[in-house]
Amino acid sequence: MNPRRNFIKETISTAAGLVLAPALSNELIGAPALVRSTSLGSDSVPTGAARIRFSVIGMNHGHIYGQVGAVQRGGGELVSFYAKEPDLAAEFAKRFPQAKQAKSEAEILEDKSIQLVLSSAIANERAPLGIRVMKAGKDFMSDKPGITTLEQLAEVRKVQKETKRIYSIMYSERLENKATVKAGELVKAGAIGNVIQTVGLGPHRMNPATRPAWFFEKKQFGGIICDIASHQFDQYLFFTGSTKADIVASQVGNLHFPQYPNFEDFGDVMLRGDGGMGYIRVDWFTPDGLKSWGDGRLTILGTEGFIEIRKNIDPGGRDGGNHLFITDKKETRYIDCSKENLPYGEQLVNDVLNRTETAMSQEHCFLATELAIKAQKQAQVIHLKK
């Protein structure tokens, strides 16, 4: 099978905690334009008049299916899509037969009825596309990493400020992981006091045979910290409340895949901000014996307790993902978060309609990716003697 198509199929089921869209009808039910409460079940798709119309341009990573699912749950109607690659377009069309296949990117950008464009194009192509989308008067939601260089970031910030359009990056390990959403509620309620540090671990399984060529080219994927660790920077900012942060130290290496000289399989970062400290480690060393693509973890240390999240699997034997453990002054308890709601899609649709920032502030979105890019750029390269 074509490695690119294999990669897309594999990543549909391995996105970090994503809730993928179930079988869909042609009509989607929405809600009034103004912000409403999240009353829908987190896996349910509205079934009535659409609240917004959206399209997809570029689907080189299977995360696009989670992105589409999030917006559909928020009341969006998928209207059209475009991909340069015929095999990827065919796979997408099979999944979403109700959507029209556009003949070009321009066809979507020139459609004035489209309010939002989603993309999981090759990583270094996402920011230029987002700029074109915003200049066309539409909002944009990118897979991570949504931006791969500081030069791209400066231009995206400039255009976003000029156009006042939304440039959202779906940091799915927080926004589409039910246990992490629940942790946000607990922290906001003061369950563990003031947060002083986060420790985010993002291990992944490699599966080289299923990966497309761009996956191994640093210029295209941005580097391991820019790519994978963008999730962890987002979580660090969110849980510590930091609005400024510095990279204390960072390092990267290609420790096990010499056949891919432009690839990185390990990276870690230590950072310090005005709201707390953080440590991040990401890698491509998940062994085949684990019944998940990675044992993603987040530890949130507070002044009166701590929370540990096992996002995808509990090696202790509990089924599925979305496991949360909280220890406070009284006890340690377990919370099954599998039935929690995922509000990001609905919040983003509300923001498109109301010109608000309830899903994620624009500055938070940009700062998370800025920190990831800076950590990547200044990282020392590791060489181990084995």
C-alpha positions as CSV (number, residue, x, y, z in Angstrom):
1,M,0.0,0.0,0.0
2,N,1.1,3.6,-0.6
3,P,3.0,4.7,2.5
4,R,1.3,8.1,2.4
5,R,-2.2,6.5,2.5
6,N,-1.0,4.1,5.2
7,F,0.2,7.0,7.2
8,I,-3.1,8.8,6.9
9,K,-5.1,5.6,7.9
10,E,-2.7,5.0,10.8
11,T,-2.9,8.5,12.2
12,I,-6.7,8.6,12.1
13,S,-6.6,6.1,15.0
14,T,-3.5,7.3,16.7
15,A,-4.1,11.1,17.2
16,A,-3.6,12.0,20.8
17,G,-7.0,11.4,22.4
18,L,-8.9,12.6,19.4
19,V,-12.6,11.8,19.2
20,L,-13.1,11.0,15.5
21,A,-16.3,11.8,13.6
22,P,-18.8,8.9,13.5
23,A,-20.8,8.1,10.4
24,L,-22.4,11.4,9.4
25,S,-25.6,12.5,7.7
26,N,-25.6,15.2,5.1
27,E,-27.4,17.7,7.4
28,L,-25.9,18.9,10.7
29,I,-27.9,20.4,13.5
30,G,-26.5,23.4,15.1
31,A,-27.5,25.9,17.7
32,P,-28.1,29.6,17.9
33,A,-25.2,31.8,16.8
34,L,-24.5,33.1,20.3
35,V,-22.5,31.1,22.8
36,R,-24.4,28.2,24.3
37,S,-23.6,25.6,26.9
38,T,-21.9,22.3,25.9
39,S,-24.8,20.1,26.3
40,L,-24.0,17.6,23.5
41,G,-22.2,14.4,24.3
42,S,-18.6,14.8,23.4
43,D,-18.8,12.2,20.6
44,S,-22.1,13.3,19.2
45,V,-22.6,15.3,16.0
46,P,-25.4,17.8,15.7
47,T,-28.1,16.9,13.2
48,G,-29.8,20.1,11.9
49,A,-29.2,23.4,10.3
50,A,-25.5,24.1,10.2
51,R,-24.1,27.0,12.3
52,I,-21.2,27.6,10.0
53,R,-19.9,26.2,6.6
54,F,-16.3,25.0,6.5
55,S,-13.8,23.4,4.1
56,V,-10.6,21.5,4.1
57,I,-7.4,22.3,2.1
58,G,-4.6,19.8,2.4
59,M,-4.8,16.5,4.3
60,N,-1.3,15.1,4.4
61,H,-1.7,14.1,8.1
62,G,-4.5,11.9,9.4
63,H,-5.1,14.5,12.2
64,I,-7.4,16.2,9.7
65,Y,-10.2,13.7,10.5
66,G,-10.1,14.7,14.2
67,Q,-10.1,18.4,13.2
68,V,-13.2,17.8,11.0
69,G,-14.9,15.9,13.8
70,A,-14.3,18.7,16.3
71,V,-15.9,21.3,14.1
72,Q,-18.8,19.1,13.1
73,R,-19.5,18.5,16.8
74,G,-19.5,22.2,17.2
75,G,-22.2,22.6,14.5
76,G,-20.1,23.1,11.4
77,E,-21.1,21.7,8.0
78,L,-18.2,20.3,5.8
79,V,-18.9,21.8,2.4
80,S,-15.9,21.1,0.3
81,F,-12.3,19.9,0.2
82,Y,-9.2,20.1,-1.9
83,A,-5.9,18.1,-2.0
84,K,-3.2,18.1,-4.6
85,E,-2.7,14.4,-4.1
86,P,-5.3,12.2,-5.8
87,D,-4.9,9.3,-3.3
88,L,-5.5,11.5,-0.3
89,A,-8.4,13.2,-1.9
90,A,-10.0,9.9,-2.7
91,E,-9.6,8.6,0.8
92,F,-11.2,11.8,2.2
93,A,-14.0,11.7,-0.3
94,K,-14.8,8.1,0.8
95,R,-15.0,9.2,4.4
96,F,-17.1,12.4,3.7
97,P,-19.2,11.7,0.5
98,Q,-21.4,14.7,1.3
99,A,-18.6,17.1,0.7
100,K,-17.8,18.5,-2.8
101,Q,-14.3,17.9,-4.2
102,A,-13.0,21.3,-5.3
103,K,-10.9,21.6,-8.4
104,S,-8.4,24.0,-6.8
105,E,-7.5,25.8,-3.6
106,A,-8.8,29.1,-5.2
107,E,-12.3,27.6,-5.6
108,I,-12.5,27.3,-1.9
109,L,-10.9,30.6,-1.1
110,E,-13.2,32.4,-3.5
111,D,-16.4,30.8,-2.1
112,K,-17.8,33.6,0.1
113,S,-20.1,31.2,1.9
114,I,-17.1,29.4,3.5
115,Q,-16.3,30.8,6.9
116,L,-13.5,28.5,8.2
117,V,-10.8,26.4,6.5
118,L,-9.1,23.5,8.1
119,S,-5.7,22.0,7.1
120,S,-3.2,19.3,7.9
121,A,-1.0,20.0,4.9
122,I,2.7,19.3,5.1
123,A,3.8,21.1,8.2
124,N,6.0,23.9,6.6
125,E,3.2,24.6,4.1
126,R,0.5,25.3,6.8
127,A,1.4,28.9,7.7
128,P,1.6,30.1,4.1
129,L,-1.8,28.5,3.5
130,G,-3.2,30.1,6.6
131,I,-2.0,33.5,5.4
132,R,-3.8,33.0,2.1
133,V,-6.9,31.9,4.0
134,M,-7.0,34.9,6.2
135,K,-6.4,37.3,3.3
136,A,-9.4,35.7,1.7
137,G,-11.5,36.8,4.7
138,K,-11.8,33.4,6.3
139,D,-10.8,31.9,9.6
140,F,-8.2,29.1,9.7
141,M,-7.6,26.0,11.9
142,S,-4.3,24.1,11.4
143,D,-3.0,20.8,12.7
144,K,0.1,21.2,14.8
145,P,2.7,22.4,14.2
146,G,0.8,25.3,12.7
147,I,4.0,27.3,12.0
148,T,7.5,26.0,11.6
149,T,9.8,29.1,11.6
150,L,10.1,32.4,13.3
151,E,9.9,34.1,9.9
152,Q,6.6,32.4,9.2
153,L,5.3,33.3,12.7
154,A,6.1,37.0,12.2
155,E,4.2,37.1,8.9
156,V,1.2,35.1,10.4
157,R,1.0,37.5,13.3
158,K,1.2,40.5,10.9
159,V,-1.6,39.2,8.7
160,Q,-3.8,38.1,11.6
161,K,-3.6,41.5,13.1
162,E,-4.4,43.2,9.8
163,T,-7.3,40.9,8.9
164,K,-8.7,40.2,12.4
165,R,-9.3,36.6,11.3
166,I,-8.8,33.6,13.6
167,Y,-5.6,31.5,13.3
168,S,-6.2,28.5,15.5
169,I,-3.8,25.6,16.0
170,M,-5.5,22.4,17.3
171,Y,-3.3,21.3,20.1
172,S,-5.2,18.1,20.4
173,E,-3.4,16.6,23.4
174,R,-5.2,19.2,25.5
175,L,-8.2,20.4,23.4
176,E,-9.3,16.9,22.3
177,N,-8.2,14.8,25.3
178,K,-11.0,14.4,27.8
179,A,-8.8,13.8,30.8
180,T,-6.8,17.0,30.1
181,V,-10.0,19.0,29.7
182,K,-11.2,17.6,33.1
183,A,-7.8,18.6,34.6
184,G,-8.4,22.1,33.4
185,E,-11.7,22.3,35.3
186,L,-10.1,20.9,38.5
187,V,-7.2,23.3,38.4
188,K,-9.5,26.3,37.7
189,A,-11.5,25.2,40.8
190,G,-8.4,25.2,42.9
191,A,-8.2,21.5,43.5
192,I,-4.4,21.4,43.8
193,G,-3.7,25.0,44.8
194,N,-1.5,27.2,42.6
195,V,0.2,25.3,39.7
196,I,4.0,25.7,39.8
197,Q,5.2,23.2,37.3
198,T,4.0,20.9,34.4
199,V,5.9,17.8,33.2
200,G,4.7,16.7,29.7
201,L,5.8,13.5,28.1
202,G,5.0,12.8,24.4
203,P,6.3,9.4,23.3
204,H,5.3,8.2,19.8
205,R,5.6,5.0,17.8
206,M,7.8,5.3,14.7
207,N,6.5,2.8,12.1
208,P,8.9,4.0,9.3
209,A,7.2,1.9,6.6
210,T,4.0,3.9,6.9
211,R,5.5,7.3,6.9
212,P,5.6,9.7,3.9
213,A,8.9,11.1,2.7
214,W,8.3,14.6,4.3
215,F,8.0,13.0,7.7
216,F,11.8,12.5,7.7
217,E,12.8,15.9,6.4
218,K,13.4,18.5,9.2
219,K,12.8,21.4,6.9
220,Q,9.3,20.1,6.3
221,F,8.2,18.8,9.7
222,G,10.0,21.5,11.6
223,G,12.0,19.4,14.0
224,I,10.8,17.1,16.8
225,I,10.4,19.9,19.4
226,C,8.6,22.3,17.0
227,D,6.4,19.4,15.9
228,I,5.4,17.1,18.7
229,A,6.3,19.3,21.7
230,S,4.0,22.1,20.5
231,H,1.3,20.2,22.4
232,Q,3.3,20.3,25.6
233,F,4.1,24.0,25.3
234,D,0.4,24.7,24.9
235,Q,-0.4,22.7,28.1
236,Y,2.4,24.4,30.0
237,L,1.0,27.8,29.2
238,F,-2.5,26.8,29.9
239,F,-2.0,25.1,33.3
240,T,0.6,27.5,34.7
241,G,-1.1,30.6,33.4
242,S,2.2,31.9,32.0
243,T,2.0,34.7,29.6
244,K,5.8,35.0,29.2
245,A,8.4,32.3,29.3
246,D,12.1,31.6,28.5
247,I,13.8,28.4,27.3
248,V,16.3,27.4,30.0
249,A,17.7,24.5,28.0
250,S,16.8,22.2,25.1
251,Q,18.4,19.4,23.2
252,V,17.6,17.1,20.3
253,G,19.1,14.1,18.7
254,N,18.8,11.3,16.1
255,L,19.9,8.4,18.3
256,H,18.5,5.4,16.5
257,F,17.7,6.1,12.9
258,P,20.9,6.9,11.0
259,Q,19.2,5.9,7.7
260,Y,17.2,9.2,8.1
261,P,19.9,11.8,8.6
262,N,17.4,14.7,8.6
263,F,15.2,13.2,11.3
264,E,15.1,13.6,15.0
265,D,13.9,10.9,17.4
266,F,14.5,12.6,20.8
267,G,14.0,16.1,22.3
268,D,13.6,17.7,25.7
269,V,13.2,21.2,27.1
270,M,13.3,22.9,30.4
271,L,11.5,26.3,30.6
272,R,10.6,29.0,33.1
273,G,7.8,31.5,32.9
274,D,6.0,34.1,34.9
275,G,3.4,31.5,36.1
276,G,5.6,28.5,36.7
277,M,8.2,26.0,35.4
278,G,8.0,23.3,32.9
279,Y,9.8,20.2,31.6
280,I,9.0,18.5,28.2
281,R,10.2,15.3,26.7
282,V,9.2,13.9,23.3
283,D,10.5,10.9,21.4
284,W,9.9,8.2,18.8
285,F,10.7,5.2,20.9
286,T,7.3,3.6,21.8
287,P,7.9,-0.1,21.6
288,D,5.6,-2.4,19.7
289,G,4.6,-4.2,22.9
290,L,2.6,-1.2,24.1
291,K,-1.1,-1.3,23.1
292,S,-1.1,2.3,22.1
293,W,0.9,4.6,19.9
294,G,2.4,6.2,23.0
295,D,2.0,6.5,26.8
296,G,1.3,10.2,26.8
297,R,1.5,11.7,30.2
298,L,1.0,15.0,31.9
299,T,1.8,15.8,35.5
300,I,0.6,19.1,37.0
301,L,2.2,20.0,40.3
302,G,0.4,22.4,42.6
303,T,1.0,23.9,46.0
304,E,-1.7,21.7,47.5
305,G,-1.6,18.6,45.4
306,F,-0.9,17.1,42.0
307,I,-2.6,15.6,39.0
308,E,-1.3,12.9,36.7
309,I,-3.0,12.2,33.4
310,R,-2.4,9.0,31.4
311,K,-3.8,10.2,28.1
312,N,-3.9,7.1,25.9
313,I,-3.3,4.0,28.1
314,D,-3.1,2.9,31.7
315,P,-0.4,0.3,32.0
316,G,-2.0,-0.7,35.3
317,G,-4.8,-2.4,33.4
318,R,-7.7,0.0,33.1
319,D,-9.3,0.0,29.6
320,G,-8.9,2.8,27.1
321,G,-7.5,6.2,27.7
322,N,-8.5,9.5,29.5
323,H,-7.3,8.4,32.9
324,L,-6.8,11.1,35.6
325,F,-5.3,10.6,39.1
326,I,-5.4,13.4,41.6
327,T,-3.7,13.6,45.0
328,D,-4.6,16.4,47.4
329,K,-4.4,17.0,51.2
330,K,-7.0,14.3,51.9
331,E,-6.5,11.4,49.5
332,T,-5.5,10.0,46.1
333,R,-8.4,9.3,43.8
334,Y,-9.0,8.1,40.2
335,I,-11.3,9.8,37.8
336,D,-12.5,8.1,34.6
337,C,-12.8,10.9,32.1
338,S,-14.1,8.9,29.1
339,K,-17.5,10.6,29.2
340,E,-16.3,14.2,29.6
341,N,-17.3,16.7,26.9
342,L,-14.8,18.2,24.5
343,P,-15.7,21.9,24.1
344,Y,-13.1,23.1,21.7
345,G,-15.0,22.6,18.4
346,E,-18.1,24.3,19.7
347,Q,-16.1,27.1,21.2
348,L,-14.3,27.7,17.9
349,V,-17.6,27.8,16.0
350,N,-18.8,30.3,18.5
351,D,-15.7,32.4,18.0
352,V,-16.1,32.3,14.2
353,L,-19.7,33.5,14.6
354,N,-19.2,36.0,17.5
355,R,-15.6,37.2,16.8
356,T,-14.5,36.1,20.3
357,E,-11.6,34.1,21.7
358,T,-13.3,31.5,23.9
359,A,-11.6,28.4,22.4
360,M,-8.1,29.9,22.7
361,S,-6.7,33.4,22.8
362,Q,-4.8,34.3,19.7
363,E,-1.7,35.3,21.8
364,H,-1.8,31.9,23.6
365,C,-1.9,30.1,20.2
366,F,1.1,32.1,18.9
367,L,3.1,32.0,22.1
368,A,2.9,28.2,22.4
369,T,4.3,27.8,18.9
370,E,6.9,30.6,19.4
371,L,8.3,28.8,22.4
372,A,8.4,25.5,20.5
373,I,10.2,27.1,17.5
374,K,12.7,28.9,19.8
375,A,13.4,25.7,21.8
376,Q,14.0,23.9,18.5
377,K,16.2,26.6,17.1
378,Q,18.5,26.8,20.1
379,A,18.6,23.1,20.9
380,Q,22.0,21.4,21.4
381,V,22.4,18.3,19.3
382,I,23.0,15.1,21.3
383,H,25.6,12.5,20.1
384,L,25.7,9.3,22.2
385,K,28.5,6.8,22.0
386,K,27.1,3.3,22.0
